Amino acid sequence: MTFSLDKLTKYKLMAKSPKLKSALPKTLSMTKRNFRSLLAAYGDVIAKPSRGSGGVGVISISSKGRRTFKVHYGTKIKTIRGLSPAYANIRRNANGASYIVQQKIALARVNGRPFDARVMVQRGKRTGWKVTGKLAKLAGAGFIITNIARSKGKVVPLSTAIRKSDIRGSSVGRIHRRMNRIARKAAKQLRSYYRIRTLGLDAGIDRKGKVWIIEANFKPAKSLFLKLKDKSMYRRIVGFHKK
C-alpha cells in the first residue's frame, strides 16, 4: 500500500505509536468545524498547507476572547471579530490549497524570537537509525515561522539556543536526550510505511523543555548545517551513506 506524503497522513501514522502520541500536537484537516474545535481546546492554533514547505502559507490564529481573533501571517497581524470572518480570512490566504490546523506549541524563545530544531536521523545498513545532526532555527524579527530564508532568521547550535532561551526546569543534556529518543522513534515508525533512509524532523521545544514533533521531512535540506561555524555535523550527514 502506498501512503500519501502530506503532513496529515504522516501525523496520523506517527500517532499510531503510543510512544509518540504525547509528542505530537493535535492536527486535523482544515474545516470550519475542526478550526472551531481546536481553537476552543487550545486557544492558539497554526494553519498551514498540508503539502507546503519552506514556511510558505503558515498562519497563526489566537483567540483573544469576546469572539475576537488575532491572525498573524508573515509579519502582518490582523484583529478579526467573529469566528466565521477569521476562518474566511484564512481560506482567502490559502488560495484554494489543502490546509491543516494544528495545536500551536508555545515555542521557547531567544531574545523574544521563537526557535525550533532540525534533527537529522539516518539509517545505516548495519547501524540502524542514528541522530547525525541537530541545530536550532531562530525566527527573524516579527515572524512566527522559523524558516531561515523566509523569515531572515539564523541558524545556531542547538545547545547555544537552549542555554540562551527562556526554557526553565530542564537541562541542555536532558533536552538533547529526549530529542534523540523521539527522533529515532519517529524514524522507526515512519519507516514502517515509507521506504526512507533519511528523516529531517522539525522539533519544537516549549518553555518547560518538552520536545514536540512539528513536521517530518523525507528530503531535508542538508545545506542548513553548512551555516554553522562548525562543519563537522554537515560532513557527518553527507558522509553517512557513503561509508
C-alpha positions in Angstrom: 0.0 0.0 0.0 1.3 3.5 -0.9 0.8 6.3 1.6 0.5 9.9 0.8 3.4 12.3 1.7 1.2 15.1 3.0 1.6 16.3 6.6 -1.8 15.0 7.9 -1.0 11.4 6.7 2.4 11.5 8.3 0.9 12.8 11.5 -1.8 10.0 11.6 0.9 7.3 11.0 3.1 8.7 13.8 0.1 9.0 16.1 -0.4 5.2 15.8 2.6 4.8 18.1 1.7 5.2 21.8 5.3 6.2 22.4 5.0 9.2 20.0 1.4 10.4 20.6 2.1 12.7 23.5 4.9 14.4 21.5 2.5 15.3 18.6 0.5 18.5 18.6 -3.2 17.7 17.8 -3.6 18.1 14.0 -6.7 17.9 11.8 -7.8 18.8 8.3 -8.8 22.4 8.0 -12.6 22.6 8.1 -14.6 25.2 9.9 -15.7 22.6 12.5 -12.1 21.5 13.2 -10.9 25.1 13.3 -13.5 25.9 15.9 -12.8 22.7 17.9 -9.1 23.2 18.2 -9.4 27.0 19.0 -11.8 26.1 21.8 -9.5 23.4 23.1 -6.2 25.3 22.9 -6.8 29.0 22.2 -3.9 29.2 19.8 -3.6 27.2 16.5 -1.5 27.1 13.4 -3.0 26.7 9.9 -0.6 25.6 7.1 -0.6 23.9 3.7 -0.8 20.1 4.0 1.8 19.8 1.3 3.7 23.0 1.7 7.3 23.6 2.6 9.7 26.4 3.5 7.2 28.1 5.8 5.0 29.2 2.9 1.4 29.9 3.9 1.8 29.4 7.6 -0.8 31.3 9.6 -1.1 31.7 13.4 -4.5 32.3 15.0 -5.1 33.2 18.6 -8.4 33.6 20.4 -8.4 36.8 22.4 -11.8 36.4 24.0 -15.2 38.0 23.2 -15.1 36.2 19.8 -12.1 38.2 18.7 -9.1 36.6 17.0 -5.6 37.7 16.2 -4.4 36.4 12.8 -0.6 36.5 12.2 0.6 35.9 8.6 4.2 36.8 7.7 4.9 40.0 9.7 1.3 41.2 9.3 -1.1 41.0 12.3 -4.9 41.4 12.0 -7.5 41.5 14.6 -10.8 40.0 13.4 -14.1 39.8 15.1 -16.1 36.6 14.7 -15.0 33.0 14.0 -16.6 32.9 10.5 -14.7 36.0 9.3 -11.5 34.7 10.8 -12.0 31.3 9.0 -12.8 33.1 5.8 -9.7 35.2 6.0 -7.5 32.1 6.3 -9.3 30.5 3.4 -8.6 33.6 1.3 -4.9 33.4 2.2 -4.9 29.6 1.4 -5.7 30.3 -2.3 -7.5 27.0 -2.6 -4.7 24.9 -1.2 -5.5 22.0 1.1 -4.7 23.1 4.7 -4.4 21.5 8.1 -5.0 23.1 11.5 -2.7 22.3 14.4 -2.4 22.9 18.1 0.1 25.7 18.4 3.1 25.0 20.6 4.4 27.9 22.7 8.0 27.6 21.4 10.9 28.6 23.6 12.4 31.9 22.6 15.8 33.6 22.5 15.5 37.4 23.0 11.8 37.1 22.2 12.3 35.2 18.9 10.9 31.6 18.7 13.1 28.8 17.6 12.7 25.1 16.7 15.2 22.3 15.9 16.1 20.5 12.8 17.1 16.9 13.7 18.7 14.7 11.1 18.2 10.9 11.6 19.8 8.5 9.2 19.6 4.7 8.8 22.7 2.6 8.1 22.6 -1.0 6.8 24.2 -2.3 10.0 23.9 0.6 12.4 20.1 1.2 12.5 18.8 4.7 13.0 21.2 7.3 14.3 20.9 11.0 15.0 23.6 12.6 12.9 22.9 16.3 13.3 20.9 18.9 15.2 20.7 22.7 15.0 18.3 25.5 16.0 16.4 27.7 13.5 15.8 31.1 15.1 13.0 33.1 13.6 13.6 36.6 12.2 12.2 39.7 13.9 8.4 39.8 13.8 7.9 36.3 12.3 6.2 33.3 13.7 7.9 30.9 11.3 11.5 29.7 11.8 12.3 29.1 8.1 15.6 30.9 7.6 15.2 32.1 4.1 11.6 33.3 4.5 11.9 35.0 8.0 15.5 36.2 7.6 16.3 34.2 10.7 19.5 32.4 11.5 20.9 29.0 12.3 22.7 28.5 15.6 23.9 25.4 17.5 21.0 23.8 19.4 22.8 23.8 22.7 23.5 27.5 22.4 19.8 28.3 21.7 18.7 26.2 24.7 21.1 27.9 27.0 20.1 31.4 25.9 16.4 30.7 25.8 13.6 31.1 28.3 13.4 27.3 29.0 13.1 26.6 32.7 13.3 23.3 34.6 15.2 21.2 32.1 18.9 20.9 31.4 20.5 21.1 28.0 21.6 17.4 28.2 18.1 16.2 29.2 16.5 18.0 26.2 19.1 16.5 23.8 18.4 13.0 25.1 14.6 13.5 24.8 15.0 14.8 21.3 17.3 12.0 20.2 14.9 9.4 21.6 11.8 10.9 20.0 13.6 11.4 16.6 14.7 7.8 16.5 11.2 6.6 17.4 9.6 8.8 14.7 12.0 7.4 12.1 11.3 3.8 13.0 7.6 4.4 13.0 7.6 6.2 9.6 9.9 3.5 8.2 7.1 1.0 8.7 5.1 2.9 6.0 7.7 4.6 3.8 11.0 3.4 2.2 13.2 6.1 3.8 16.8 6.1 5.0 16.9 9.8 6.0 14.5 11.8 8.1 14.7 15.5 8.8 12.5 16.2 11.9 11.3 19.7 12.8 11.1 19.6 16.5 9.8 22.2 18.9 10.8 22.8 22.5 8.3 24.5 24.8 9.3 26.7 27.8 9.2 23.7 30.1 11.6 21.8 28.0 9.1 19.3 26.4 10.0 18.2 22.9 7.3 18.2 20.2 7.3 16.8 16.7 6.2 19.6 14.3 6.9 18.1 10.9 8.7 15.1 9.3 10.6 15.7 6.1 11.9 13.0 3.9 14.1 15.2 1.7 15.5 17.7 4.3 18.0 20.3 3.1 21.4 19.4 4.4 22.7 22.8 3.5 21.3 24.3 6.7 24.2 22.6 8.5 26.7 24.5 6.3 25.5 27.7 8.0 27.0 26.5 11.3 30.6 27.6 12.1 31.5 24.0 12.9 31.1 22.0 9.7 31.6 18.6 11.4 27.8 17.7 11.5 27.5 18.6 7.8 30.4 16.3 7.0 28.9 13.5 9.1 25.5 13.8 7.4 26.7 13.8 3.8 29.2 11.1 4.5 26.9 8.8 6.4 25.6 6.8 3.5 29.0 6.7 1.8 30.5 4.6 4.5 
